[in-house]
Amino acid sequence: MNGVAHDSRRMVGTWLLVCCVAVFAMVLLGGVTRLSGSGLSMVEWKPITGLLPPVTQTEWEAQFQLYQQSPEFRLKNSHMDLDGFKSIFWMEYLHRLLGRAIGVIFLLPLIYFAVTRRVGRGYLPRLLFMFLLGGLQGLLGWYMVKSGLVNDPHVSQYRLTAHLGLAFLIFALIFWSALDLFYPRATVMERGDRGLRWLSSVVSIVVFLAVLSGGLMAGTKAGLAYNSFPLMDGQLIPEGLLTLKPVWVNPFENVTTIQFDHRLFALLQFLLVSLCCFLALRRPIERRLRIGCYLLLLVLLIQITLGVATLLARVPLPLAAAHQGTALLLFTLTLYLNQGLLRRNPAG
């Protein structure tokens, strides 16, 4: 079943959930790394030889000299000494170290499960694809960092958003696969369930788009442009939404448009999640899915509250990191509800 031996489904599913926890931690650490201004502290990418950090004074000075040649040091941190450099270096180093650790956590059990035939040949391509995406994520992370090492000490909002979006997609693929092992999906659904399943799919997509919108917010620092709610500069629809030419670049480069769009996504997210949970709770769904709906509504309220608080407080690190973390938790719960609604007998 699902290409995994019946007696091994729970073991493989548990391993995938452990990988999800690691990816969740990676997303949180990545957000803290960015918010603390540590992301450009390591100006070289050594995926194999860069495992060990500097130890001796000579090694630290060599790393600091490399950083001193970067635009971030020259334009923003020219006052920084070696101790200050160490404080930002360690955060980025831990971020990269966790990425390597996730690769090991995924690869070694995968080899074991393949050798012991706990996963069939038909299931291996899916797992190998997950591993490949993880490697591409590391490459994309370096591609993002490189954009801030040229002239302007700010990473491209396009590359940052792609990096964040791929992290969420990797998480979704692993989490969904784990759910399939614990709760095998049915191949037939009742007519009424299909409409609800379609709506729950739309909810997941909207939540994901809101996350991408948040990536653009972070990449352009649009959260610092308007720090009032619900109005923007005293207006419900602010001026300057389409000032850039060509017009299509405004949602990606105009901080007014970016923040306005993020607010719209938050509103749409609130309406669709509430509607989906309301309709689901009216049906005879499993107890675990009813609990999932209530948790989803709770996390939705927390997410919106954190978003507003982050905006009003001008994006402090703790609130912004918590806002990003609850975004992934919200996305997780929509996937959980999605997968559960595929069951043939939701009340069984």
RODO-2510 file (C-alpha; in nm, 4 decimals, decimal comma):
residues 348
     n   res          X          Y          Z
     1     m     0,0000     0,0000     0,0000
     2     n     0,1381     0,3387    -0,1083
     3     g     0,4530     0,1521    -0,2185
     4     v     0,5457     0,0938     0,1467
     5     a     0,5283    -0,2435     0,3203
     6     h     0,2174    -0,2579     0,5393
     7     d     0,4122    -0,3297     0,8584
     8     s     0,6551    -0,0468     0,7807
     9     r     0,4071     0,2317     0,7025
    10     r     0,4087     0,3730     1,0552
    11     m     0,7890     0,3578     1,0755
    12     v     0,8402     0,5354     0,7430
    13     g     0,5636     0,7837     0,8241
    14     t     0,7230     0,8676     1,1598
    15     w     1,0582     0,9248     0,9881
    16     l     0,8922     1,1649     0,7436
    17     l     0,7272     1,3526     1,0295
    18     v     1,0685     1,3890     1,1966
    19     c     1,1922     1,5384     0,8691
    20     c     0,8953     1,7775     0,8768
    21     v     0,9920     1,8954     1,2241
    22     a     1,3471     1,9558     1,1011
    23     v     1,2237     2,1535     0,7990
    24     f     0,9905     2,3519     1,0268
    25     a     1,2893     2,4414     1,2456
    26     m     1,4847     2,5338     0,9325
    27     v     1,2138     2,7784     0,8231
    28     l     1,2089     2,9401     1,1671
    29     l     1,5876     2,9642     1,1836
    30     g     1,5987     3,1037     0,8315
    31     g     1,3549     3,3766     0,9324
    32     v     1,5572     3,4669     1,2404
    33     t     1,8764     3,4678     1,0324
    34     r     1,7253     3,7141     0,7883
    35     l     1,5641     3,9333     1,0524
    36     s     1,8844     3,9541     1,2581
    37     g     2,0843     4,0694     0,9556
    38     s     2,3041     3,7594     0,9587
    39     g     2,2276     3,6166     0,6158
    40     l     2,5185     3,7796     0,4324
    41     s     2,7865     3,7095     0,6923
    42     m     2,9233     3,4023     0,5112
    43     v     3,0412     3,5146     0,1690
    44     e     3,1514     3,1718     0,0467
    45     w     2,9507     2,8591    -0,0251
    46     k     3,1333     2,5389     0,0586
    47     p     2,8658     2,2682     0,0850
    48     i     3,1212     1,9953     0,1564
    49     t     3,4361     2,1549     0,2994
    50     g     3,2524     2,4294     0,4887
    51     l     3,1139     2,1960     0,7524
    52     l     3,3478     2,3065     1,0308
    53     p     3,3402     2,6659     1,1603
    54     p     3,6484     2,8804     1,2284
    55     v     3,8249     2,7750     1,5470
    56     t     4,1561     2,9554     1,5772
    57     q     4,2076     3,3295     1,5870
    58     t     4,3754     3,3106     1,2459
    59     e     4,0754     3,1332     1,0939
    60     w     3,8341     3,3868     1,2401
    61     e     4,0396     3,6767     1,1085
    62     a     4,0471     3,5177     0,7636
    63     q     3,6681     3,4861     0,7623
    64     f     3,6318     3,8434     0,8825
    65     q     3,8608     3,9689     0,6070
    66     l     3,6407     3,7993     0,3486
    67     y     3,3349     3,9657     0,4994
    68     q     3,5085     4,3049     0,4996
    69     q     3,5254     4,2847     0,1207
    70     s     3,1483     4,2472     0,0933
    71     p     2,9157     4,5409     0,0175
    72     e     2,7285     4,4834     0,3440
    73     f     3,0388     4,5554     0,5506
    74     r     3,1493     4,8498     0,3381
    75     l     2,8061     5,0165     0,3216
    76     k     2,6361     4,9114     0,6468
    77     n     2,8700     4,7502     0,8986
    78     s     3,2042     4,9253     0,8550
    79     h     3,2046     4,9912     1,2313
    80     m     3,1833     4,6199     1,3126
    81     d     3,4719     4,4474     1,4903
    82     l     3,5581     4,0772     1,5028
    83     d     3,3302     4,0076     1,7999
    84     g     3,0376     4,1690     1,6233
    85     f     3,1114     3,9628     1,3142
    86     k     3,1083     3,6427     1,5177
    87     s     2,7592     3,7198     1,6460
    88     i     2,6117     3,7294     1,2952
    89     f     2,8365     3,4560     1,1571
    90     w     2,7119     3,1954     1,4047
    91     m     2,3476     3,2474     1,3098
    92     e     2,4120     3,1925     0,9393
    93     y     2,6459     2,9042     1,0152
    94     l     2,3789     2,7287     1,2236
    95     h     2,1293     2,7841     0,9424
    96     r     2,3579     2,6131     0,6921
    97     l     2,4529     2,3418     0,9407
    98     l     2,0878     2,2556     0,9995
    99     g     2,0402     2,2308     0,6238
   100     r     2,3196     1,9733     0,6059
   101     a     2,1754     1,7900     0,9060
   102     i     1,8373     1,7643     0,7351
   103     g     2,0086     1,6052     0,4364
   104     v     2,1644     1,3412     0,6637
   105     i     1,8391     1,2855     0,8553
   106     f     1,6662     1,2220     0,5248
   107     l     1,9305     1,0298     0,3306
   108     l     2,0527     0,7712     0,5827
   109     p     1,7085     0,6328     0,6751
   110     l     1,6143     0,6434     0,3069
   111     i     1,9079     0,4169     0,2239
   112     y     1,8129     0,1836     0,5090
   113     f     1,4478     0,1635     0,4024
   114     a     1,5474     0,1008     0,0417
   115     v     1,8016    -0,1710     0,1267
   116     t     1,5617    -0,3489     0,3642
   117     r     1,2801    -0,3146     0,1096
   118     r     1,0526    -0,1332     0,3489
   119     v     0,9708     0,0966     0,0579
   120     g     0,9029    -0,0418    -0,2857
   121     r     1,0680     0,0622    -0,6079
   122     g     0,7570     0,2488    -0,7104
   123     y     0,7765     0,4682    -0,3997
   124     l     1,1483     0,5406    -0,4151
   125     p     1,1239     0,8012    -0,6953
   126     r     0,8996     1,0163    -0,4737
   127     l     1,1475     1,0020    -0,1851
   128     l     1,4433     1,0655    -0,4140
   129     f     1,2580     1,3637    -0,5591
   130     m     1,2203     1,5048    -0,2070
   131     f     1,5935     1,4658    -0,1515
   132     l     1,6671     1,6335    -0,4847
   133     l     1,4436     1,9259    -0,3927
   134     g     1,6352     1,9610    -0,0662
   135     g     1,9613     1,9867    -0,2582
   136     l     1,8102     2,2419    -0,4953
   137     q     1,6898     2,4398    -0,1933
   138     g     2,0467     2,4687    -0,0684
   139     l     2,1597     2,5835    -0,4126
   140     l     1,8753     2,8333    -0,4306
   141     g     1,9718     2,9626    -0,0862
   142     w     2,3226     3,0390    -0,2078
   143     y     2,1810     3,1931    -0,5270
   144     m     1,9766     3,4205    -0,3011
   145     v     2,2763     3,5151    -0,0860
   146     k     2,4848     3,5945    -0,3963
   147     s     2,2371     3,8639    -0,4951
   148     g     2,3400     4,0570    -0,1832
   149     l     2,7138     4,0182    -0,2369
   150     v     2,7463     4,2203    -0,5561
   151     n     2,6721     4,5909    -0,5161
   152     d     2,3647     4,6355    -0,2977
   153     p     2,3790     4,4552     0,0412
   154     h     2,0204     4,3343     0,0116
   155     v     1,9132     4,0025    -0,1319
   156     s     1,6736     3,9959    -0,4238
   157     q     1,3126     3,9786    -0,3101
   158     y     1,2458     3,7434    -0,5999
   159     r     1,5131     3,4975    -0,4903
   160     l     1,4163     3,5268    -0,1231
   161     t     1,0515     3,4561    -0,2061
   162     a     1,1491     3,1598    -0,4233
   163     h     1,3675     3,0242    -0,1414
   164     l     1,0848     3,0583     0,1102
   165     g     0,8263     2,9154    -0,1275
   166     l     1,0374     2,6096    -0,2081
   167     a     1,0849     2,5427     0,1639
   168     f     0,7061     2,5379     0,2083
   169     l     0,6616     2,3116    -0,0944
   170     i     0,9228     2,0659     0,0319
   171     f     0,7517     2,0621     0,3695
   172     a     0,4134     2,0055     0,2035
   173     l     0,5388     1,7130    -0,0031
   174     i     0,6983     1,5400     0,2963
   175     f     0,4038     1,6063     0,5294
   176     w     0,1456     1,4924     0,2760
   177     s     0,3411     1,1717     0,2128
   178     a     0,3547     1,1050     0,5872
   179     l    -0,0215     1,1561     0,6173
   180     d    -0,0801     0,9149     0,3317
   181     l     0,1057     0,6480     0,5269
   182     f    -0,0858     0,7043     0,8498
   183     y    -0,4224     0,7715     0,6841
   184     p    -0,4417     0,6077     0,3382
   185     r    -0,6544     0,8086     0,1006
   186     a    -0,9703     0,6747    -0,0573
   187     t    -1,0197     0,6676    -0,4335
   188     v    -1,3918     0,7499    -0,4239
   189     m    -1,5599     1,0475    -0,2611
   190     e    -1,9208     1,1367    -0,2119
   191     r    -2,0483     1,4227    -0,4275
   192     g    -2,0861     1,6599    -0,1323
   193     d    -1,7331     1,5895    -0,0169
   194     r    -1,5875     1,6864    -0,3533
   195     g    -1,7011     2,0453    -0,3242
   196     l    -1,5591     2,0730     0,0250
   197     r    -1,2347     1,9109    -0,0855
   198     w    -1,2087     2,1623    -0,3699
   199     l    -1,2608     2,4483    -0,1255
   200     s    -1,0002     2,3109     0,1144
   201     s    -0,7537     2,2899    -0,1758
   202     v    -0,8212     2,6543    -0,2598
   203     v    -0,7598     2,7431     0,1049
   204     s    -0,4166     2,5772     0,0970
   205     i    -0,3299     2,7587    -0,2243
   206     v    -0,4382     3,0967    -0,0836
   207     v    -0,2375     3,0387     0,2354
   208     f     0,0657     2,9523     0,0211
   209     l     0,0187     3,2662    -0,1898
   210     a    -0,0043     3,4703     0,1302
   211     v     0,3308     3,3203     0,2319
   212     l     0,4842     3,4228    -0,1010
   213     s     0,3400     3,7691    -0,0482
   214     g     0,5101     3,7709     0,2916
   215     g     0,8375     3,6821     0,1209
   216     l     0,8044     3,9899    -0,0983
   217     m     0,7248     4,1926     0,2126
   218     a     1,0453     4,0704     0,3762
   219     g     1,2594     4,1126     0,0669
   220     t     1,1546     4,4745     0,0088
   221     k     1,1097     4,5670     0,3791
   222     a     0,7566     4,6738     0,2884
   223     g     0,6517     4,6106     0,6469
   224     l     0,8232     4,9362     0,7422
   225     a     0,6356     5,1451     0,4853
   226     y     0,2953     5,1711     0,6576
   227     n     0,2680     5,0895     1,0266
   228     s    -0,0993     5,1471     1,0922
   229     f    -0,4010     4,9190     1,0734
   230     p    -0,6503     4,8804     0,9161
   231     l    -0,5765     5,2002     0,7187
   232     m    -0,2610     5,2702     0,5208
   233     d    -0,1547     5,6330     0,5596
   234     g    -0,5112     5,7135     0,6655
   235     q    -0,6673     5,5473     0,3621
   236     l    -0,8317     5,2129     0,2992
   237     i    -0,6858     5,2079    -0,0522
   238     p    -0,3600     5,4043    -0,0432
   239     e    -0,2259     5,6226    -0,3190
   240     g     0,0694     5,5068    -0,5237
   241     l    -0,0396     5,1482    -0,5886
   242     l     0,0491     5,1597    -0,9583
   243     t     0,3199     5,4226    -0,9814
   244     l     0,5934     5,1990    -1,1259
   245     k     0,6219     5,1296    -1,4963
   246     p     0,5537     4,8832    -1,6425
   247     v     0,2450     4,8329    -1,4280
   248     w     0,3011     4,4613    -1,3739
   249     v     0,6121     4,5185    -1,1592
   250     n     0,4159     4,6994    -0,8871
   251     p     0,3068     4,3808    -0,7016
   252     f     0,6726     4,2774    -0,6848
   253     e     0,8706     4,5993    -0,6386
   254     n     0,6362     4,8739    -0,5156
   255     v     0,6308     4,8570    -0,1326
   256     t     0,2856     5,0178    -0,1198
   257     t     0,1381     4,7578    -0,3540
   258     i     0,3216     4,4726    -0,1841
   259     q     0,1887     4,5583     0,1603
   260     f    -0,1599     4,6254     0,0255
   261     d    -0,1635     4,2874    -0,1497
   262     h    -0,0417     4,1133     0,1659
   263     r    -0,3305     4,2649     0,3601
   264     l    -0,5732     4,1464     0,0920
   265     f    -0,4312     3,7942     0,1080
   266     a    -0,4707     3,7979     0,4864
   267     l    -0,8361     3,9009     0,4508
   268     l    -0,9023     3,6404     0,1809
   269     q    -0,7271     3,3803     0,3912
   270     f    -0,9473     3,4653     0,6908
   271     l    -1,2693     3,4424     0,4901
   272     l    -1,1866     3,1164     0,3103
   273     v    -1,0454     2,9351     0,6129
   274     s    -1,3496     3,0347     0,8187
   275     l    -1,5895     2,9223     0,5454
   276     c    -1,4093     2,5924     0,4909
   277     c    -1,4063     2,5069     0,8613
   278     f    -1,7718     2,6087     0,9004
   279     l    -1,8787     2,3798     0,6152
   280     a    -1,6557     2,0947     0,7292
   281     l    -1,7859     2,1057     1,0851
   282     r    -2,1412     2,0749     0,9560
   283     r    -2,0581     1,7389     0,7987
   284     p    -2,0119     1,4064     0,9818
   285     i    -1,6326     1,4172     0,9661
   286     e    -1,3907     1,2235     1,1832
   287     r    -1,3125     1,3486     1,5308
   288     r    -0,9490     1,4155     1,4369
   289     l    -1,0635     1,6391     1,1508
   290     r    -1,3048     1,8262     1,3757
   291     i    -1,0155     1,8932     1,6114
   292     g    -0,8096     1,9960     1,3090
   293     c    -1,0740     2,2507     1,2093
   294     y    -1,0824     2,4060     1,5550
   295     l    -0,7016     2,4209     1,5636
   296     l    -0,6982     2,5758     1,2188
   297     l    -0,9355     2,8510     1,3304
   298     l    -0,7304     2,9121     1,6434
   299     v    -0,4006     2,9359     1,4530
   300     l    -0,5680     3,1621     1,1965
   301     l    -0,6621     3,4109     1,4694
   302     i    -0,3135     3,3924     1,6200
   303     q    -0,1556     3,4421     1,2773
   304     i    -0,3639     3,7505     1,2006
   305     t    -0,3027     3,8951     1,5472
   306     l     0,0723     3,8439     1,5103
   307     g     0,0650     3,9991     1,1645
   308     v    -0,1074     4,3145     1,2869
   309     a     0,1185     4,3354     1,5941
   310     t     0,4286     4,2909     1,3783
   311     l     0,3144     4,5723     1,1529
   312     l     0,2264     4,8129     1,4330
   313     a     0,5544     4,7458     1,6159
   314     r     0,7597     4,7999     1,2975
   315     v     0,8674     4,4383     1,2464
   316     p     1,0552     4,3426     1,5649
   317     l     1,2420     4,0137     1,5380
   318     p     1,0389     3,8050     1,7912
   319     l     0,7008     3,8994     1,6468
   320     a     0,8119     3,8660     1,2854
   321     a     0,9679     3,5242     1,3480
   322     a     0,6545     3,4061     1,5290
   323     h     0,4415     3,5357     1,2410
   324     q     0,6437     3,3302     0,9935
   325     g     0,6279     3,0226     1,2144
   326     t     0,2504     3,0382     1,2529
   327     a     0,2205     3,0808     0,8745
   328     l     0,3829     2,7401     0,8314
   329     l     0,1665     2,5954     1,1093
   330     l    -0,1440     2,7334     0,9389
   331     f    -0,0309     2,5821     0,6081
   332     t     0,0305     2,2494     0,7844
   333     l    -0,3220     2,2385     0,9240
   334     t    -0,4774     2,3150     0,5843
   335     l    -0,2842     2,0210     0,4388
   336     y    -0,4009     1,8009     0,7265
   337     l    -0,7620     1,8938     0,6602
   338     n    -0,7145     1,8492     0,2853
   339     q    -0,5784     1,4993     0,3147
   340     g    -0,8443     1,3939     0,5644
   341     l    -1,1270     1,5096     0,3426
   342     l    -1,0147     1,2653     0,0723
   343     r    -1,1321     0,9720     0,2841
   344     r    -1,4275     0,7802     0,1463
   345     n    -1,6085     0,7505     0,4813
   346     p    -1,5271     1,0695     0,6750
   347     a    -1,7462     0,9643     0,9635
   348     g    -1,5941     0,6141     0,9870
***
